Amino acid sequence: MADIINLTFINVSDDSEMDVDMSQDMTREQIIDNLVLAGFIPPLLNNNEEYGLTVKGRGELGEGQTLAQINAQDGDRVRVAVVQRGGSIARA
């Protein structure tokens, strides 16, 4: 069983903060879903955007990656920001 750690999430769009206890085996997608359900961040309606999670001093949480995989620790601070998804430009 994974450890439960306390993290402080920072919503970059409004500088709000929320302390959350969560399992280190949670993925980026699970974390984002929970932050939306808690009302901390709004659901994104634009398919060209996604939420990025960056753990201070440890790096960005990648798609499908867990907190344990980036060695997130109790007391870490996590920035939550809307980022543009990459893609190619269609040529006529």
Protein Blocks (a to p, Z undefined) as FASTA:
>chain_A
ZZddddddddfknopacdddddfkbcfklmmmmmmmnomaccdfbfkbccddddehiapc
dehiafklnopaehiacdddddddddddddZZ
